[in-house]
Amino acid sequence: MVRRSADGHSFNCVLREKREAVIQRHSLKIGSNPTRSNNSITPITTTRDTVMIAFDTETTGLFLRNGSTTFSIGVYDGSRFRHSTVEIVPTTRMRIREFDRQSIRKVFDSADLLVAHNAQFDIRALCEAGIYDWEEPASPAFWERIVDTQHLAHLASSTDAMSLDSLTSKYLGKGYPEDDAHIKVV
C-alpha cells in the first residue's frame, strides 16, 4: 500500500520534491542516494564558495522555554572545532556565567549555511543562550540557510534510525560516543 498525501501524491514523491528544493535552495550538488550495500555517501559540494559550519548544543533538558539551560555550543568549520562551555549550578541547572554572545553570534553570522542534526532544537538552544532572539527563527528567511542533517537522513532513507549515533555508525563506520566532560557538567 502506498501512503498518499491529502492531495493524492505519494509521500515518496513529496519527499523527493522537498529534497530537490533543499538542494536547489542551497545550490548544492549531491550524488545519488546512499546505497545500503556499501553504506557510502556522496559528499555534498557547493557550486560557489560557501562558508558552511556545523554546530551542536548541549542542554540540561528538552524544555528550553521552561527551565532547561544551554551549557555548551560547539562549532566546526571544516578545519577546526571551537566550543564554548559554561558551568552550571547542579541544584538549579542555571549558568554560573553567560556565553560570550557577541563572538558566538559573529561566527554564526559569518556562515552562509548552518548545519545541525535536529536543527530546530539546536536553534531553540541558541535562543535560550541569548545568541539569537526568540523572534528571529519565526521568520521563514531565517531557515533558508539552515541544513538539518536529520531531515536529509530521512530523505535518504525514511525507515532507518535517525539518531546521530545510528547515522555515524552507518555512514562513517564509527559511533558518536557521549562526551564524558559534558555528562559531568549536567
C-alpha positions in Angstrom: 0.0 0.0 0.0 1.4 3.4 -1.0 0.8 6.2 1.5 -0.6 9.4 -0.1 -0.8 13.0 1.0 -4.0 14.9 1.1 -3.7 16.0 -2.5 -3.1 12.4 -3.7 0.7 12.5 -4.2 2.7 9.6 -2.8 4.9 10.5 0.2 8.0 9.4 -1.7 7.2 11.9 -4.4 6.6 14.7 -1.9 9.9 13.8 -0.1 11.8 13.8 -3.4 10.4 17.2 -4.2 11.4 18.5 -0.8 14.9 17.1 -1.2 15.3 18.8 -4.6 14.0 22.1 -3.2 16.7 21.9 -0.4 19.4 21.1 -2.9 18.3 23.9 -5.2 17.8 26.5 -2.4 21.4 25.9 -1.1 23.0 25.5 -4.6 24.2 22.1 -3.6 25.3 19.2 -5.8 24.5 15.8 -4.3 25.2 12.5 -6.0 22.7 9.6 -5.9 21.2 8.5 -2.6 23.4 6.4 -0.4 23.2 2.7 -1.1 22.5 0.2 1.6 25.0 -2.3 0.3 28.2 -0.3 0.9 26.9 2.4 3.3 28.7 5.1 1.2 27.7 8.7 1.0 28.4 11.1 -1.8 30.0 14.3 -0.3 28.0 17.5 -0.6 29.8 20.1 -2.6 28.7 23.6 -3.3 28.6 25.3 -6.6 30.2 28.5 -5.2 32.5 29.5 -2.4 30.2 28.8 0.5 31.1 29.2 4.2 29.4 26.3 6.0 29.6 25.5 9.7 28.3 22.5 11.6 27.1 23.1 15.1 25.7 21.3 18.1 24.4 22.4 21.5 24.2 20.6 24.8 21.4 21.4 27.3 20.2 20.3 30.7 16.9 19.1 29.2 14.4 19.3 26.4 12.1 22.2 27.5 14.2 25.3 26.8 11.4 27.8 27.4 10.5 26.1 30.8 13.8 25.9 32.7 16.2 23.8 30.7 19.6 25.5 30.1 22.1 25.5 27.3 25.5 24.9 28.7 27.7 24.1 25.6 27.9 25.3 22.0 30.3 23.6 19.5 31.1 24.8 16.0 33.1 23.0 13.3 34.0 25.0 10.1 35.7 22.2 8.2 39.2 22.8 9.6 38.8 23.4 13.3 36.4 22.7 16.2 35.6 25.5 18.5 33.4 25.3 21.6 32.2 27.3 24.5 31.1 25.6 27.7 29.8 27.3 30.8 29.4 25.8 34.2 26.0 25.3 35.7 24.8 25.2 39.3 23.9 21.5 39.8 20.9 22.2 42.0 19.3 24.8 39.8 20.9 23.9 36.5 21.4 27.6 35.8 24.5 29.0 34.2 27.1 30.4 36.6 28.3 32.8 33.8 26.9 33.7 30.4 28.3 32.8 27.0 30.3 35.4 25.0 27.2 36.1 22.9 28.7 38.6 20.6 31.7 36.5 19.5 29.5 33.4 19.1 26.9 35.3 17.1 29.7 36.7 14.9 30.7 33.1 14.0 27.1 32.1 13.1 26.5 35.3 11.1 29.7 34.7 9.1 28.4 31.5 7.6 26.3 31.0 4.5 25.0 27.7 5.7 24.5 26.3 9.2 24.4 22.5 9.6 22.9 20.8 12.6 21.3 17.5 13.4 17.7 18.2 14.6 18.3 21.9 13.9 15.0 23.1 15.4 16.1 22.0 18.8 19.6 23.5 18.5 18.2 26.8 17.2 16.0 26.9 20.3 19.0 26.2 22.5 20.9 29.1 20.8 17.8 31.3 21.6 17.8 30.2 25.2 21.5 31.1 25.4 20.9 34.5 24.0 22.8 34.0 20.7 19.5 34.6 18.8 16.4 36.4 19.9 13.4 34.1 20.2 11.6 36.0 17.4 14.3 35.5 14.8 13.5 31.9 13.9 9.9 32.9 13.4 10.9 34.4 10.0 11.0 31.9 7.1 14.0 33.7 5.7 16.0 32.6 8.9 15.6 28.9 7.9 16.8 29.4 4.3 20.4 28.9 5.4 19.8 26.0 7.8 20.6 22.4 6.7 19.2 19.8 9.0 21.0 16.5 8.7 18.1 14.7 10.4 15.8 15.8 7.5 18.4 14.9 4.9 18.8 11.4 6.6 15.1 11.0 6.4 15.1 11.9 2.7 17.8 9.4 2.0 16.1 6.6 3.9 12.9 7.2 5.8 12.9 3.8 7.5 16.3 3.9 9.2 17.0 5.2 12.7 17.7 8.9 12.6 19.9 9.4 15.7 23.3 10.9 15.2 24.9 7.7 16.7 23.0 5.5 14.2 23.9 7.7 11.2 27.6 8.0 12.1 27.8 4.2 12.7 26.1 3.6 9.3 27.9 6.1 7.1 31.2 6.7 8.9 31.7 3.3 10.4 32.0 4.5 14.0 29.6 5.7 16.6 29.1 9.1 18.2 30.1 8.5 21.8 28.8 10.6 24.6 31.3 13.2 25.8 32.2 12.4 29.4 33.1 16.1 30.1 29.6 17.2 29.1 27.9 14.5 31.1 29.8 15.6 34.2 28.6 19.2 33.7 25.0 18.1 33.9 
